[in-house]
Amino acid sequence: MEIVKEISESNTPAPRKSTMEFDFTLAAAKSNALILEQSGNDYETHVRNHEQNTSLAMGSELRPIEQLDKLLSHHPGYPLFRWNTIHGIDYPADDLPEETRMKELNDQIEKGNHKSALVKEATAHVDKAMISDIELGYGIPITIDCIRKLKHAEVYPVGLQHQLTIDEHGNIIPKKRISHDLSNKRDKGLSINQRVKEHLLPSVLYGYTLLRFLHLIHNIRWNNPNKAILMNKIDIEKAYRRFHTTPKIAAKCIALWKTKDNDEIGIMLTRLPFGSSPAPAHFSVGSDITCDLANDLTHCPHWNPTELNSPIHLAVPETKLLPHDIPFGAALEADVSLPEDQTAGTEGYIDDLATAVLVTKDNLAQVERAKSAVLMALHLQFRPHKGSEEPIKRPEAASERKLQAEGGLTEIITFLGWSINTRRFTIALPIEKAKAWSRAIESAIHSNAKLTHQTLATLVGRVNHVAYIIPQARHFINRIRKDEAKAQKHRAVHISPETKRDLQLWIKFIEYAKEGISINSVIFRTPTSISISDACETGMGGYNPLNGKMWRYKFTTEEQTSFTLNVKEFLAAQISQQLGLEDDNSPFPCHLNIGDSKVAEAWMYKSNHDPENSPVHNEIARTMAENLIARKACNYSQHIKGEENIIADSLSRDTHIKRSRTELPFIFLD
């Protein structure tokens, strides 16, 4: 804690004012072009000779490297983070041949931006984003002539994405996000994203953030039933923009836009852009350190946040508990274990960091630490705000707007597009999303016009999101995907009647998700029922090893030749699962299928069976999914060797055994 105290109280000076001008005007662009010309139109040379210790210097958003060394040197991700802080983030990508680069550069200047950014209702949003990037010093305005002369210069179009966010009161509001399309002309393989050697990028560390967070909540509730679990969420403001890229990469990430006087200029982005394929991996290096630092602070009994804290911790709203008469949802046994005494933790995904903490009389000190841990971690990692001493407009590292809406500890938060309620022990699709997505599906169902590829791709993305908490519903996406693939080829298509029927089902799934799914159904659970099955050319069978119930079915001559062995194995697994769930009294069953066909066991999860070329596979999968959804159940599958599957093998083959010759609880489906 001595190092934490020393760094927190240290006087960290603001950087010097840059030599560049940060106004969204042609005059500023011309001035910056002249400055670059003095460095041979080489931004790398300019930074090296004229921008040391300015806001354009590498790592200007972070604390001095000597402070970071003391605090973070033990972290496994720190060596790369340190390198990126000193030198800027580089992309492992080859340069284009000069003749090719110039041709692509001139072609893109001539072509301009994507239509999504140019329509009337979009331009105001793009204006705002471009002005913000420049005024905050993230983008440098330069002239078109300068772009053509600038060493390594590449231009990429911008587009506009439609999203949802919240205001300071927690209300859902529309959000427009600018995306720099660094994959433009991907079919040629010439864009910066296509040239990136992905195997040389660091690992992306936040792929299972939500699942880890739910397991943390489950572990706390499992070991502390009927006790409140509080959560908060801190959003890193301008997340990607906090990290500099190398000057060479900045020159490869230029966008074009027109000023209010209708003058087209270039904006050279000096920070990580949205739309860059290396950005998630490199940002995760820094955000993982923030997350781990927050966890260390939460579990450190020597840290007293009332004495040492982030300067903006007073902006955090008061803690809110739900009414006492709302019952606590119960945690059922999980198949993975966390330490029994773990009563708090933080998980992060890009710019969102969520914390959960147990509330008991004996744990109030940790509750206070958890409330401020992420804010304190950001304060220790990023350069403190110097107010009027800042050479350019600069926001706090933590989003102050979202801090007022989501920073206070509560039993319900929205994290990664999901509403998590620790009191009810549920995860749900937020109401506004559910309404908007259902309306979009209704519109697609009742439309007589062709649907564009973008419309269908958006539908697929949304239903996939819902399927995260209803995984069995993925078996009802394949027809939508098939129409999407056709639309990609033909630009737009009429969706089939079968697809419309599936979309009707998805409205029900969205409603189900809106009401909330038990966290027990999403985490890795200990099975509450088990079935073992097998099939051969002439029959199939299975049994429940927990209660001894068995079943068998003898195929007719026609059935023996109509289906492949793998399809028979798949059907046997589905029947065994259905019979097993009938005897499972758990409120949220977790069924384990065991069989000796690797293909059939894999098909228990496969959700893209072609409904036209594999209709039987598709119907078996859909029947299985309907049973699981109806029972609020989850499903696992496991393979065993054929020679070990003795009982199920006998059930499928030994059809000569008559009903009267067994006293076992036997189900004869034939």
N, C-alpha and C positions, 0 to 999 in steps of 0.2 A: 504493500500500500504506500510505502514511502515514495516509490517511483511514480505511482498514480498521482499522489499529492503534489510532488515536485512538478510534473508535467502540467497538471491542471492549473497550478498557480503561476506557471512561468509566463513571462512577458514575450509573446510571439508577435513580432512586428508584421505589419501589412507589407505586401510587395510594393515596388515602385510602379509608377504610372508607365504604361507601355508607350512606345513611340508611334504605335498605330492609332488611328481614329476609329471609334466605334459608333458611328452614326449611319443610319440606313439612308444614305444619300449618295448621289453621284459624286458630289464634291469630296466626301470622305473616301470613296472608292478611288478617285483620281489621286488623292494625297497618298494613300497606301500604295498605289501602283508606282508612284515616283520613289517611295522609300524602298520598295522591293527592287526597283530598277538599279538603285545604288548598290545593291548586293548581288548584281548579276542576275536578277529575277530568280533567285534561289532562296526560298523561304528558310531552308535549313541554315544557310550561311547567315541570313539576317538574324535568326534567333540566337545563334552562337555568338555573334558579335554585338548585338544591340538589345537583347531581351533578357539578359541574366538578371534574376531577382525582380522581374516584373510579373504581371498577371499572365503573361504569355510563356513564362518559364515553366519547364516541366515541374510538376508537383506543387504548383502555387496554391492549390486548394487544400493541401495537406500540411500537417505540422512539419517542422524542420526534421531532416533525416536523423539527426543525432538524438532527437526526442523519440522518434519512432524506433530507433535501434534499441534504446533502453527498454522500451515497453513491449515490443513485439518480436524481438530476435528469436524467442523460443518457438514461435509459431511456424509450422511446416510450410505454410504458403508465403511466409515473409520474404525469402530471397527473391522470388519473382516480383512480389509487390514492391520491394525496395528498388529493383532494377527498373520497373515501370515508372516509379516515382521519380527517379533520377533522369532516365533517358526518354521517357514516354513509351506508350504502347505501340509496338511494331506488329505488322501483319506478316506472317510467313508466306509471302506471295512473290512470284517473279514479276519483274517489270515487263511491260509490253515492248516489243520492238518499236523503235522511235517512229518509224513510218506508220505503223499500225496505230500507235497512240495518237498521233496527230490526226489521222483520219477519223478515228472514233471521237476524238475531242471536237472536231469541227462538225461532225455529223450530229452530235448531241446538242451542241450549241444551236444548230439550225432547227433541230426537232423540238426542243423545249421540254416542258414538264408533262406529267400524266394528266389525263382529262379530269381525274378525281380532284386535282388541285386547282383546276382552271374554271370549273363551273361557277356560276355567279355566287351561289350560297357558300362556296368553299374559300373564295379568295380572301375574305376578311379574316378567316381563321389562319390561313397561311401567312398573311401579312403580319398578324399578331405574333406568330411563332418565329418568323424571320427577324422581326424587330427585336423580340426578346433575346434571341441567340446573339445578335450583334450587340445590343446594349449591355448584356451581361458579360461580354468579352469572349464568348465561345466561338463566334464566327467573325472573320475579318472581311469587310466589304472590299472588293477589288473590281476593276473594270474588265470588260470582255477582252479588250486588247491585251491586258495584263495576263489574263488566263492563257491566252494563246502563246505568250512568251514564257510563262512560268515553268520552271523545270519540274518535271514529273506530273504536271497537271492532268487531271481527269475530271470530267463533269458527269454527274448522274442526276436523273430526274427525281422530283419530289412528288409524293402523292398524299392523300388525306385519308385517314382511317377513322371510323366512327366507333367510339367507346362510351362507357359510362363511368362516372366518378362520383364523389360526394362533395358537398360544400361544408363550410365550417360548422353547420348545424346537423350534419349527418344526412342531409337530404340527397337522394339520387339525382344527379344532373347529367345531361349529355356532355361528352368530351370529344374533342377532335384532336387527333394526334398526327403530326407530320411524320411521314416515313421517307427516309432518303433511300431510294431504290438502288442499292449498290449491287443488285443482281440483274440489273437491266440488260436486256439482250442475252439472257442466260443461254439461249440456244447456240450462240456463237462461242460461249466459254471464255469471253474476253473480259468480263466484268471483274472488279476487284474481289467480289465474293467467290466467283467461280475459280479464281486463281489462288485463293487461299489454300494452303496445305493443311487440311483439318487435323491430320495426325500429329502435327507439331503444336497444336493449340493446347493450353492447359485443360484439365478436366473441368467440366461444368459441375459444380458441387451442389446445386439446389434442385436437382431433378425430382426428388421425392420429399420436398419440403412439407407439403400438406399431410402426407401419410405419416411422416415423422412427428409432426405436431399433434395429429390425432392419437398416435400411440402414446405420446407424452401425456395427453389429457386422460387417456384411458388408464394409464399406469397410476396416475394420481388418484383417480376415482376408485380404481380397483383396490388400492391400499388404504383409501380413506373414504369409505362409503358415506353418503349423506353429509358431505362437507363441501362447501362452496369452492369453486375454482374460478379465479378471476383472470381476465386476459386484457391485453391492450395491443395496439398496433401502431408502429411508428413508420412513417414513410420518408425515405431519403429524397429530399428535394433536388430536382435536376440530376438524377442519379448518374446516368452515363456521362453527363457533362462535367462531372467532378474529376474525371481522369483525362489527362492529355494523351493524345497520340503523338508519335514522332512528327517532326516537321515534314518529312517526306510523305508520310501517310496523310497528313492534313492536306497536302497539295493534291492528293488522289481522291479527296472527298469534297468536291466543290459542287454547290447547288446554284441555280440561277433563279432570280426573281426580280420583279419590277418594283421600283420605289413609288411613293405616292405621286411623284411627278412623271410616272410612266417610263422611267429610265431603267433599262435592264442592266443589272450588275451581277457579279458573282459573289457568293459567300463561301469563303474557305473555312471549313469547320475544323477547329483545332482540338476538339474533344471527341470522345467516342460517339459515333452517330447511331441513331436508331435505324436499323436496317443493315447494320454491319454484322456479318457472320461471326467474326472473332469477339464482338463486344460482350455477349453473355459470358463466355468463358473467362475473359480477362476481368470483367467486372466482378464475377463471382469470387475471384481471388481476394479482392478487397472486401466484399460484403461478407465473405466467410470469416474473415478476421474480425469484422465488426460484431458478427453474431457470436463468435467464440469469446470475444472480450466481454460482451454483455452477459454471457453465461458465467464467466469467471467472476464478474462483479456481483451478480445475483447470489452466488454461492459463497461470497467472501464475507464472513462475519465481522471483519475488521473495517469494512466500509460502512460509514454512517452517512446516508444521503442528506440528512438534515444539516450536516456540517460541511460536506464536500459534494458538489453536484454541478450539473450543467447549468449555464447561465439562464437557459430558457425553461428549466424544470417547473417554475412557478406557473407557466402557461398550461400545464397539464390539468384537465378537469378533475373534479372530485370523484372518488371511487363510488360506484353504484352497484348495490346488490338487488337482486330481484325480490319480490315479496316472499315472506317466509312460508306462505301457504302453497307455493308452487313446489311440487315434489321433485326429488332428485332422481334422475335416470340412473339405472344400475349398470355397472360394467360387468360383462361376462368374461370368462377366462380367455386370455389371449394365448397365442402360440409362440409369442416372443416375450422375453422378459427384460425389463429395465430395473435398475436398482430400486429396492423397496423404499429407500429413504429419499428418492428423488422427488422433490416437492415443487420444483419450478424448472423452467427452461425457456430458451428462445430459439426460434427457427426463422430463417430468412429466405426470401425468394426475390432476387434482383433488388428492388428498392423498397420492398415490404418486409418488415421484421416484426414478428408476433411473439408475445411472451405469455406464458400461462403460469399461475402460481396458486398453491393451496392456501386457503384461508382458515386458520385455526388460531386460538389464543396463544399457542406456543410458537406460531410462525409469523407473527405480525412484523417482526423486523425484516424478514425476507420479503414479505409483501411490499414493504416500503422500498427495498432495494430493487425488486422486480419492476416496480412502477417507473423507476428512473434509469434502469440499467442500460437500455439502448441509447437513450439520450446522452448518458455519461460516456458510453463507448464512442459515440460519434464525436463528442467533445474532445476526447483524447486522441482520436485518429485524424480528424480534420482540423484545419487551422481555425482558431476561434475568430468570430466576426469582430472586426475592429471599428465598426460604426462609421463615423465620418472620416476616419483615416483610410478606409478602403479606397483604392485608386479608381474603382469602377463599381457600379451597382452589383451587389452580391447577396443572394439569399442565404439564410441559415441552412446548415446541413440537413436538419430535420424540418419537414414541411410544417410551418406554423399553422397554416389553414387546416390541414388534416389533423394536426395535433389537438386542436380544439374539439374535433369531432370524434376522434378515435384513440387519443392518447391516454384517456382515463381508464382505470381498471373497471371492468364490467364482466358480466357473465355471458354477454352476447357480442360478438364482433363479426365483421365481414372480412374474410381473409382469402385472397386468391380467387375471388368470385364466388365464395361460399359463405353462408351465414352459419356460424358455429355457436351453439347454445350449450354451455357446459352444465346448466341446471337440468335441462331436459335430456342432455347427453345426445344431441342430434346435430346433424349437418344438413343444411337446406339451401335450395336455390333462392336467392333474394327475390322478394315479391316483384319488384320493378322489372328485373330480368325475366322472370317467369311470364309476366304480362306481355312484355315486348316480344319475347320469342314465340309465345303462343299466337299472338296477332300475326306475326310474320308467317308462321306455318299455316294459319287459317287463310291468309292471303294467297299462299302458294297453292293450297288445295282448291280454292274456288276460282283461281285465275284460268281464263280460257286462252291466255297468251302464252307464248313460249317463255320459259325461265332461263335467264342467262347463267353462264358458268359461275360467275361471281355470286349470284343469288344462291345457287345450289351449294357452292363451296362454303358459304356462310352458314347455311342450314346444317351441313355436315359437321362443321366446327362446333356449332351450338349443341347439337344432339350428342356429339362426342363428349362435350363438357358435362352434360347431364349424366352420361353413362359412367362418369367417374364414380358416382355414388350408387348407380344402378347398373353395374357392369353387364348383367344379363341382357339389358336392353340393347347392347351393341349388336345382338343378333337381328335387330330390326332396322339396321342402318344400310345393309348391303344393297337393297333396291335403290335407295336414295343415292348411294355411291355410284351405282351403275348409271343412273341418269346424269349424275354429275360428270362422269367420264365421257358420256356422249356429248354433253354440252361443251366440254373442253375441246372436243374435236369439231363440233359444228357451231360453236359460240352460244347457241340457245336451243332448247328442246321443249316439247310438250312432255310433261311427266306422265308416266303410265298410271292407269287406275290402281294397280297394285301398290305403286309408290304412294299414291294419295291415301290408300287405306293404312299404310304404315305411318304416314304423317299424322293421321288421326290418332293412332296409338301413341305417338310421341307427345301429343297434346296431353294425354292421360299421364304419361311418364313425367312430363314437366310439372303437372299438377301434384303428382306424387312427390316429386323432388321439392316442390315449394312447401309442402306440408312438413317435410323433414324426415330424414332417414336416421335410424339409430347409428351412432358411431360404432357400435358392435358389429354392424353389417359391412363396415368399410375396412376395419383393421384386420390384421392376420389373427384369426381365431383358432382356438382349440376345437377340433370337430366335435359336434354333438351327436352325429350319426354317421355310420360308415356302411358302405356297400361294396361288395366284391363281385365282379361279373366276368363272363366269358362268352364266346360264341364260336361255333364251328360251321361247317357247311350245312349241317342238318338241323341245328338247333342252337338255342342260347339259354342262359340261366344265370342266376346270381343269388347272393344271400347276404344277410345282415349278421356280422359276427357278434354284435352286441346282444341280440335277442334270439339268434338261431333261425329266424325266418328265412325260408328258401323259396325260389320260384324257378320255373322252367317253361320253355315254349319250343315245340317242334315245328320246324318249317314245313310247309307244303312243298310238293315237288316243284311247283311254279316259283315259289318264294326262294327255294334253294338256288335257282339259277338267275333270279332277277336282281339280286343284290350282291355286291362284293363282300368279302369277309370283313373288311374294315367298317363298312356300313353296318353290318350285323353287330360288330363289336360296339359301335357307337350307339345303336339302338338298345343293346343290352345294358350299356352304362346308363342310358337315360331312364329306362324302366326301373333299374335298380335304385337309381336316385329317387324317383318318384315314390316307390314303395318305402324307401328308407325315411323320406320326409313325412310320410303318413304316420309313422310311429315316433316322430321326434317332437317332444313336448316343449322344446325351448321356444321362448317368445321370438327369438331371432336365430333360427337353426343355422348350423354350419355343417354342410355335408361333405364327406370325403369319398370320392369314387376311386376304387382301385381296380386295375385291370392289366392284362398282359399285352395290350396293343398300344404301342406308343402313339400311333396315328390317331386312334379313337380317343385316347386321353388328351391329346393336343386339340382335337376337335371340340372338346368340352369348352375350350376358350375361344376357338376360332370363330370370328364373326363376319367373315366375308365369303361364305359359301355362295356361289353363283346360283341365284334362284332359277335360272333357265337351264344351265348345264348340269347343275347338281340339285335338283328339286327335292330329292329324298333327304340329303344332308341338311338342306335348308329347313325342311319341315321338322326334322328331329330336333335341330338346334332351337327352333322357335318354340316347340312344345316344351323343351327343357327350360327355356328362359321364362315362359309363362308360369310354369310350376314354381320356379324359384322366386319370381316376383310376387306371386300370390301368397307365398309363405313367408315373405320378407327374409329370404334365406340367402346365404352365400355358398359358394361351391369351390372345392379343390379337387384336383385329380392327381393320382400317383400311379406310376408304372411298377409292376413286379415281373419277374421272369416267368415265362410260361410254365416251367417245370415246378414252380412254387405255387401256381394257381390251381391246386389239385381239386378242391371241392367244386369251385365254379366250373372247372373243365368237365368234371363228371356230370354236373347238372345239365350242361349243354349237350353232352354226347350220349349219356346213358338213359335214353328215353324209354328203354324197355322196363325201367322200374315203374311199377304200378302204384296207384294211390294207396291201395290197401296194404302195401308192403313197407310203408314208412309211418312211424309215429311222430315224426318231426313236424313242426309247424310249416307245412308245405303249401305253396300256391301253384296250382297247375293251370297255367294260362291257356293250355291247349284243350 
